Amino acid sequence: MENKSRKSLFDLINSPFSLLVAGFLFTTLVGSYINLSFHEKSWKSKAKFEIFKERLKEAGEAQNSILSLSNKRVFLLRRIHFELTENRLQSAREIWREYFSVVTEWNNNVKTNNNRLSLLFGEHISTAFLDNTENLENNPKSLHHIFRKAHDSVLSVIECMKRNCSQSEKDALLQEAQTRMDTLGLAHDDFSVQLRLSLKDKELKLLE
């Protein structure tokens, strides 16, 4: 009797119907696991995409605000230098007042902007913008300190003309200021290109 029961149970387990049910349950469980894993990966990918897209937007805003301020500062400093070469001290001093408000805005935001660049573009871009090791450098490489040297050289011409310095001294200071302005122009253009290329690279990664 016991052997019969065992045989019946064995036959039931190995019957086509039982195997079909077992296969169905196995397929359902595996399918559910795969589906759950797919949705989890899909959610993570979507979350990463949204975070990256938000960072890209922030990077674009940072680029626009920093380059806009930099462009304005370069433009005004060039105007001041031109007025000084034309011996128009009063006009240069009037533009200087406008320029100095831009400098104040620049200096008030320089550390914040440097941190934004580091976070959004990387250390190489933030160092190109501001290298804190260059405070005493006579020929710095970072944009902020190149601005500082150009600023000081133009201011030296103004101070020279205010005290009616000799023509030879004024010419020497104007030449120094011109050299600094040329260096600034190249550094500004180079930084702008680096920033735009870095943002373009981020945009391409978003499309991958």
C-alpha positions as CSV (number, residue, x, y, z in Angstrom):
1,M,0.0,0.0,0.0
2,E,2.8,2.4,1.0
3,N,4.7,1.5,-2.1
4,K,1.6,2.2,-4.2
5,S,1.2,5.6,-2.6
6,R,4.8,6.5,-3.3
7,K,4.5,5.4,-6.9
8,S,1.3,7.5,-7.3
9,L,3.1,10.5,-5.9
10,F,6.1,10.0,-8.1
11,D,3.9,9.6,-11.1
12,L,2.0,12.8,-10.2
13,I,5.2,14.8,-9.8
14,N,6.6,13.5,-13.1
15,S,3.3,13.8,-15.0
16,P,3.3,16.2,-18.0
17,F,0.8,18.4,-16.2
18,S,2.9,18.8,-13.0
19,L,6.0,19.5,-15.1
20,L,4.0,22.1,-17.1
21,V,2.9,23.8,-13.8
22,A,6.4,23.7,-12.4
23,G,7.8,25.2,-15.7
24,F,5.2,27.9,-15.6
25,L,6.0,28.8,-12.0
26,F,9.7,28.9,-12.7
27,T,9.2,31.0,-15.8
28,T,7.0,33.4,-13.9
29,L,9.5,33.8,-11.1
30,V,12.5,34.3,-13.5
31,G,10.4,36.7,-15.6
32,S,9.4,38.7,-12.5
33,Y,13.0,38.9,-11.4
34,I,14.2,40.0,-14.8
35,N,11.4,42.5,-15.1
36,L,12.2,43.9,-11.6
37,S,15.9,44.2,-12.4
38,F,15.1,45.9,-15.7
39,H,12.9,48.5,-14.1
40,E,15.4,49.1,-11.3
41,K,18.2,49.7,-13.9
42,S,15.9,51.8,-16.0
43,W,15.0,53.9,-13.0
44,K,18.6,54.4,-12.0
45,S,19.5,55.3,-15.6
46,K,16.7,57.8,-15.7
47,A,17.7,59.3,-12.4
48,K,21.3,59.6,-13.6
49,F,20.2,61.2,-16.8
50,E,18.1,63.8,-15.0
51,I,20.9,64.6,-12.6
52,F,23.3,65.0,-15.5
53,K,20.9,67.1,-17.4
54,E,20.5,69.4,-14.4
55,R,24.3,69.7,-14.0
56,L,24.5,70.5,-17.7
57,K,22.0,73.3,-17.3
58,E,24.0,74.6,-14.3
59,A,27.2,74.4,-16.3
60,G,25.7,76.4,-19.1
61,E,24.5,79.1,-16.7
62,A,27.9,79.2,-15.0
63,Q,29.6,79.6,-18.4
64,N,27.3,82.4,-19.5
65,S,27.6,84.4,-16.3
66,I,31.4,84.1,-15.9
67,L,32.2,84.8,-19.5
68,S,29.8,87.7,-19.6
69,L,31.5,89.3,-16.6
70,S,34.9,88.6,-18.1
71,N,34.0,90.0,-21.5
72,K,32.7,93.2,-19.8
73,R,35.9,93.6,-17.7
74,V,38.2,93.1,-20.7
75,F,36.2,95.5,-22.8
76,L,36.2,98.3,-20.3
77,L,39.9,97.9,-19.4
78,R,40.7,98.1,-23.1
79,R,38.7,101.3,-23.4
80,I,40.5,102.8,-20.4
81,H,43.9,101.9,-21.9
82,F,42.9,103.4,-25.3
83,E,41.8,106.7,-23.6
84,L,45.2,106.9,-21.8
85,T,47.1,106.3,-25.0
86,E,45.2,109.3,-26.5
87,N,46.1,111.3,-23.4
88,R,42.5,111.6,-22.3
89,L,42.9,111.1,-18.6
90,Q,39.5,112.5,-17.5
91,S,37.7,110.2,-19.9
92,A,39.7,107.3,-18.7
93,R,38.9,108.0,-15.1
94,E,35.2,108.2,-15.9
95,I,35.3,104.8,-17.6
96,W,37.3,103.5,-14.6
97,R,34.4,104.2,-12.3
98,E,32.2,101.9,-14.4
99,Y,35.0,99.4,-14.7
100,F,35.6,99.3,-11.0
101,S,32.0,98.3,-10.3
102,V,32.6,95.3,-12.6
103,V,35.8,94.5,-10.7
104,T,33.9,94.7,-7.4
105,E,31.4,92.2,-8.8
106,W,34.2,90.0,-10.1
107,N,36.1,90.0,-6.8
108,N,33.0,89.4,-4.7
109,N,32.2,86.3,-6.8
110,V,35.6,85.0,-7.7
111,K,35.7,82.2,-5.1
112,T,32.1,81.2,-5.7
113,N,32.7,81.0,-9.4
114,N,35.9,79.1,-8.9
115,N,34.0,76.5,-6.9
116,R,31.3,76.3,-9.5
117,L,33.9,75.7,-12.2
118,S,35.6,73.0,-10.2
119,L,32.3,71.2,-9.5
120,L,30.8,71.5,-13.0
121,F,33.8,71.4,-15.3
122,G,36.7,70.0,-13.3
123,E,39.9,71.1,-11.6
124,H,41.7,71.9,-14.8
125,I,39.1,74.6,-15.7
126,S,38.9,76.0,-12.2
127,T,42.7,76.3,-12.0
128,A,42.8,78.0,-15.4
129,F,40.4,80.5,-13.9
130,L,42.0,81.0,-10.5
131,D,45.3,79.5,-9.3
132,N,45.7,80.4,-5.6
133,T,49.4,79.7,-5.8
134,E,49.9,82.7,-8.1
135,N,49.2,85.5,-5.7
136,L,52.8,86.8,-5.9
137,E,53.6,85.6,-9.5
138,N,54.7,88.3,-11.9
139,N,53.7,86.3,-14.9
140,P,50.7,84.3,-13.8
141,K,48.8,81.8,-16.0
142,S,45.3,81.8,-14.5
143,L,42.8,84.3,-15.8
144,H,42.1,86.0,-12.4
145,H,45.7,86.9,-11.8
146,I,46.3,87.9,-15.4
147,F,43.5,90.3,-14.9
148,R,45.1,91.6,-11.7
149,K,48.4,92.3,-13.5
150,A,46.7,94.1,-16.4
151,H,44.6,96.1,-13.9
152,D,47.6,97.2,-11.9
153,S,49.5,98.2,-15.0
154,V,46.7,100.4,-16.3
155,L,46.2,101.9,-12.9
156,S,49.9,102.7,-12.8
157,V,49.5,104.8,-16.0
158,I,46.6,106.7,-14.5
159,E,48.6,107.4,-11.3
160,C,51.5,108.5,-13.5
161,M,49.4,110.9,-15.5
162,K,47.7,112.3,-12.4
163,R,51.0,113.5,-11.0
164,N,52.2,114.8,-14.4
165,C,55.0,112.3,-14.8
166,S,57.5,112.6,-17.6
167,Q,56.7,111.5,-21.1
168,S,59.3,108.8,-21.0
169,E,57.9,107.3,-17.8
170,K,54.4,107.5,-19.2
171,D,55.4,105.8,-22.5
172,A,57.2,103.0,-20.6
173,L,54.1,102.4,-18.4
174,L,51.8,102.5,-21.4
175,Q,54.0,99.9,-23.2
176,E,53.9,97.7,-20.1
177,A,50.1,98.1,-19.9
178,Q,49.8,97.2,-23.6
179,T,51.9,94.0,-23.0
180,R,49.7,93.0,-20.1
181,M,46.5,93.8,-22.1
182,D,47.8,91.6,-25.0
183,T,48.5,88.7,-22.5
184,L,45.0,89.2,-21.0
185,G,43.3,89.1,-24.4
186,L,45.0,85.8,-25.2
187,A,44.3,84.3,-21.8
188,H,40.6,85.4,-21.9
189,D,40.1,83.9,-25.4
190,D,41.9,80.7,-24.4
191,F,39.8,80.3,-21.2
192,S,36.6,81.0,-23.2
193,V,37.5,78.2,-25.7
194,Q,38.3,75.8,-22.9
195,L,35.1,76.5,-21.2
196,R,33.0,76.1,-24.3
197,L,34.7,72.9,-25.4
198,S,34.2,71.4,-22.0
199,L,30.5,72.3,-22.1
200,K,30.2,70.9,-25.6
201,D,31.8,67.6,-24.4
202,K,29.2,67.4,-21.6
203,E,26.4,68.0,-24.1
204,L,27.7,65.1,-26.3
205,K,27.9,62.8,-23.3
206,L,24.2,63.5,-22.6
207,L,23.3,62.3,-26.1
208,E,25.3,59.0,-25.8
